[in-house]
Amino acid sequence: MLCWPLQHQNAYPPRLGLFARRGNGGELASGARSLFGCPPWIQQESPPGHRAMTGSRNHLKGLLANRQVALGAQLRFGVPAIAELFATAGYDFLVIDGEHAPQTPVGIQAQLQAIAGHACTPLVRFGRNDSDEIRLALDMGAGGVLIPLVKTAHDVEKLVHACRYPPAGERSYGPSRAYRYGFDRDYFAAANDSVVTMIIIETREAVENIDAILAVEGLDTFVIGTADLSIALGAPLDYQHPDVVAAVDTILSAARRAGKPAGVGYAAHDHTLMRQRIDQGVQVLLANGDEWILHEQCQQIVSQFQPLRATR
């Protein structure tokens, strides 16, 4: 993106002409400066409330750093009101699923806007490790990305580079909503350390290369995708199959050795298992989301109705 060079953004005095008038009803708030087209870098400080959007205040990243457990859910329907409902309910992070659902850039941004203002980190999940898609999501204000089907450490390095500005990465500059359309003057300095990079471990190759994968600097965490992993291991959707159980144990053991926060699917009905996973180093619990909750509730309501139908 072509923009005013960073080194020139402080070349303007903090207030100019009309914007310096104060007293006798002449004080102009920052909103008035915006109305008159005042460049955002003339602001002496970022406006109140900007911290909720900046990655340096990334809620999920903070939980991971403090060794706390985070609860998330996946959103497939692309409805901003549903995203807002989940964020208001108290989830620590939400994954906007662009791998298995027909998300659009405009729809993703609308959901990001709906989640903003809550102690909830929005992540975007893509079906491929594509730097262009990742850049757009981050520029729109996503707190991070979730990338599936990684197989090697090189795959993870590619992801990390896509999420970071040079010299640490290759992300091009043009953050748009991510830096509050120019009002967040601290964004660039904090951005590289503020984005959550998360992957899904769900391939045989990833299990075989797990130590090298988890050694990649800049990878924040991962979740185990037991569905695809079970298929890859020849035991489709059999999560109790010895090979699947052994693979999960291998992954969690590697995470403990690497000191990397691990993630698994959240089983709300089995707190004993969840406690066991937390004791094994799991900090990220990814629960079912909008599609699954609606499915379960619809099924339950229709099932409960059936006896009433039979009385006529």
C-alpha positions in Angstrom: 0.0 0.0 0.0 1.2 3.5 -0.8 1.0 5.7 2.2 2.7 8.6 3.9 6.1 7.5 5.0 6.3 6.6 8.6 9.3 8.8 9.2 7.2 11.8 8.1 4.2 11.2 10.2 5.6 13.2 13.1 6.6 16.2 10.9 3.4 18.0 11.6 3.0 20.0 14.8 0.5 18.4 17.3 -2.1 21.1 16.6 -2.4 23.5 13.7 -4.4 26.7 13.2 -8.1 26.1 13.8 -7.4 23.0 15.7 -5.5 24.9 18.4 -8.4 27.2 19.3 -9.7 26.7 22.8 -11.9 28.6 25.2 -15.0 30.7 24.6 -16.7 27.7 23.1 -14.0 27.3 20.5 -12.5 24.0 21.8 -12.6 21.3 19.1 -12.7 17.7 20.0 -10.8 15.0 18.1 -14.1 14.3 16.2 -14.1 17.8 14.9 -10.5 17.5 13.8 -11.5 14.4 11.8 -14.5 16.3 10.3 -12.1 19.0 9.0 -9.8 16.4 7.4 -7.0 16.6 10.0 -4.5 13.8 9.2 -4.6 11.1 11.9 -1.0 11.5 12.9 -1.7 15.0 14.1 -3.5 13.4 17.0 -1.2 13.7 20.1 -2.4 10.3 21.3 -4.5 7.4 20.2 -8.2 7.9 21.0 -9.8 6.2 23.9 -11.0 2.6 23.2 -8.4 1.8 20.6 -6.7 -0.7 22.7 -9.5 -3.2 22.3 -8.6 -3.6 18.7 -4.8 -3.4 18.8 -2.9 -6.7 18.8 -0.8 -5.6 21.7 -3.9 -6.0 23.9 -4.8 -9.3 22.3 -7.0 -11.1 24.9 -6.1 -14.6 23.8 -2.4 -13.9 23.6 -2.5 -12.5 27.1 -4.2 -15.6 28.5 -1.6 -17.8 26.8 1.3 -15.8 28.2 -0.2 -16.0 31.7 -0.7 -19.8 31.4 -4.5 -19.5 31.7 -7.0 -21.6 29.9 -9.0 -20.1 27.0 -12.3 -21.2 25.6 -13.2 -20.6 22.0 -15.9 -21.5 19.4 -16.1 -21.7 15.7 -18.5 -19.6 13.6 -19.7 -20.9 10.2 -22.9 -19.0 9.4 -21.3 -15.6 8.7 -23.9 -13.7 10.7 -22.5 -10.7 12.6 -25.3 -10.9 15.3 -24.3 -14.5 16.0 -20.7 -13.4 16.4 -21.7 -10.6 18.7 -23.8 -13.0 20.8 -20.9 -15.5 21.2 -18.5 -12.7 22.2 -21.0 -11.3 24.7 -21.6 -14.7 26.1 -17.9 -14.7 27.3 -15.9 -16.8 24.9 -12.2 -15.9 25.0 -11.8 -16.3 21.2 -13.9 -17.0 18.2 -12.8 -18.6 15.0 -14.5 -17.4 11.8 -14.4 -20.5 9.7 -13.4 -19.7 6.1 -12.3 -23.2 5.4 -15.6 -25.1 5.6 -18.1 -22.3 5.3 -18.7 -19.7 2.5 -17.2 -16.7 4.2 -16.5 -13.5 2.2 -14.1 -10.6 3.0 -17.0 -8.2 3.6 -18.8 -10.8 5.8 -15.6 -11.5 7.8 -15.1 -7.8 8.5 -18.7 -7.4 9.6 -18.2 -10.3 12.1 -14.9 -8.7 13.3 -16.7 -5.5 13.9 -19.4 -7.3 15.8 -16.8 -8.9 18.1 -14.9 -5.7 18.7 -15.3 -4.2 22.2 -15.5 -7.5 23.9 -12.7 -9.4 25.8 -12.7 -11.8 22.9 -10.0 -12.4 20.2 -11.4 -13.0 16.7 -9.4 -15.4 14.6 -9.9 -16.3 10.9 -9.5 -19.8 9.7 -8.6 -20.4 6.1 -8.4 -23.5 4.1 -4.8 -22.9 2.9 -1.6 -21.2 4.1 -2.0 -18.2 1.7 -0.1 -15.0 2.6 -2.6 -12.8 0.6 -5.6 -14.2 2.5 -3.8 -13.9 5.8 -2.7 -10.3 5.1 -6.3 -9.2 4.3 -7.7 -10.8 7.4 -5.1 -9.1 9.6 -5.6 -5.7 7.8 -9.3 -6.0 8.5 -8.6 -6.4 12.2 -8.4 -10.1 12.9 -6.5 -10.9 16.1 -4.9 -13.8 14.4 -5.3 -16.7 12.0 -5.8 -20.5 12.2 -4.3 -22.5 9.5 -5.1 -26.2 8.9 -3.3 -29.2 7.4 0.3 -28.1 8.1 2.8 -30.9 7.6 6.3 -29.4 8.2 8.2 -26.7 10.1 8.5 -24.9 6.7 4.7 -24.6 6.6 4.7 -22.9 10.0 7.5 -20.6 9.1 5.6 -19.5 6.0 2.6 -18.7 8.3 4.7 -16.7 10.8 6.3 -14.7 8.0 2.9 -13.8 6.5 1.8 -12.5 9.9 4.8 -10.2 10.5 6.1 -7.0 9.0 9.8 -6.9 7.8 12.4 -7.7 8.7 10.8 -10.5 10.8 8.4 -11.4 8.0 6.9 -10.4 4.6 3.5 -8.8 5.5 3.0 -5.6 3.4 1.9 -2.5 5.2 -1.8 -1.4 4.8 -3.6 -2.3 8.0 -6.8 -0.3 7.3 -9.3 -1.2 10.1 -6.6 -3.0 12.1 -5.1 0.4 13.0 -8.4 2.1 13.3 -8.2 3.7 9.9 -5.1 5.6 11.0 -6.1 6.6 14.5 -4.0 3.9 16.3 -0.5 5.3 16.1 1.0 2.4 18.1 -0.2 -0.3 15.8 2.9 -0.8 13.6 5.3 -1.0 16.6 3.2 -3.6 18.3 1.8 -5.6 15.4 4.4 -8.3 15.1 4.1 -9.4 18.7 0.3 -9.0 18.8 -1.0 -11.4 16.3 -1.9 -15.0 17.3 -0.5 -17.6 15.0 -2.3 -20.9 15.4 -2.3 -24.1 13.4 -4.2 -27.3 13.4 -2.3 -30.5 13.9 -4.3 -33.1 11.8 -1.9 -34.9 9.4 0.3 -37.9 9.8 3.3 -35.8 8.6 2.6 -33.2 11.3 2.8 -35.8 14.0 6.0 -37.1 12.6 7.5 -33.6 12.4 5.9 -32.3 15.6 9.1 -31.4 17.4 10.4 -29.3 14.5 7.0 -27.7 14.0 6.7 -26.6 17.6 10.2 -25.3 17.6 9.3 -22.6 15.1 9.7 -19.2 16.6 6.5 -17.1 16.4 4.1 -20.0 16.6 1.8 -19.3 19.5 -0.3 -22.4 19.9 -2.1 -25.2 18.0 -5.2 -27.3 18.2 -5.4 -31.0 17.5 -7.8 -31.8 14.7 -8.8 -35.3 15.7 -11.3 -35.7 12.9 -8.9 -35.3 10.0 -6.1 -36.9 12.1 -8.1 -40.0 12.6 -8.9 -40.2 8.9 -5.2 -39.7 8.1 -4.3 -42.6 10.5 -6.8 -45.0 8.9 -9.3 -44.9 11.7 -12.0 -42.5 10.4 -13.7 -40.6 13.3 -12.7 -43.3 15.8 -11.2 -41.1 18.4 -10.6 -44.0 20.8 -8.6 -46.0 18.3 -5.1 -46.8 19.7 -3.3 -45.1 16.9 -5.3 -41.9 17.4 -4.9 -41.9 21.1 -1.1 -42.5 20.7 -0.8 -39.7 18.2 -2.6 -37.3 20.6 -0.3 -38.3 23.4 2.7 -37.8 21.1 1.6 -34.3 20.2 0.8 -33.3 23.8 4.1 -34.7 25.1 6.0 -32.7 22.4 4.2 -29.5 23.4 5.2 -30.0 27.0 8.8 -30.4 26.0 8.7 -27.3 23.8 6.8 -25.3 26.4 4.1 -24.6 23.8 0.5 -24.1 24.8 -1.6 -26.9 23.4 -5.2 -27.0 22.2 -7.9 -29.6 21.9 -11.6 -29.8 21.2 -13.7 -28.9 24.2 -15.9 -31.8 25.5 -18.4 -30.0 27.7 -19.9 -33.3 28.9 -16.6 -34.7 30.1 -14.9 -32.4 32.6 -12.7 -35.2 33.9 -11.1 -35.5 30.5 -10.8 -31.7 30.1 -9.1 -31.5 33.5 -6.7 -34.3 32.4 -5.9 -32.4 29.2 -5.3 -29.2 31.2 -2.9 -31.1 33.5 -1.2 -32.3 30.3 -0.5 -28.7 29.3 -3.6 -27.8 27.3 -4.5 -24.1 27.4 -6.8 -23.8 24.4 -10.2 -25.5 24.4 -12.1 -25.1 21.1 -15.8 -25.8 21.6 -18.5 -26.3 19.1 -20.0 -23.2 17.6 -23.1 -21.8 15.9 -23.8 -24.7 13.5 -23.4 -27.4 16.1 -25.3 -25.6 18.8 -28.3 -24.9 16.5 -28.2 -28.5 15.3 -28.3 -29.9 18.8 -31.0 -27.6 20.0 -33.2 -28.1 16.9 -32.8 -31.9 17.3 -33.7 -31.7 21.0 -36.8 -29.6 20.5 -38.2 -31.7 17.7 -37.5 -34.9 19.6 -39.3 -33.5 22.7 -42.2 -32.5 20.5 -42.8 -35.9 19.1 -44.9 -37.3 22.0 -47.2 -34.3 21.6 -47.7 -35.1 17.9 -48.6 -38.7 18.8 -51.5 -37.6 21.1 -53.7 -36.5 18.2 
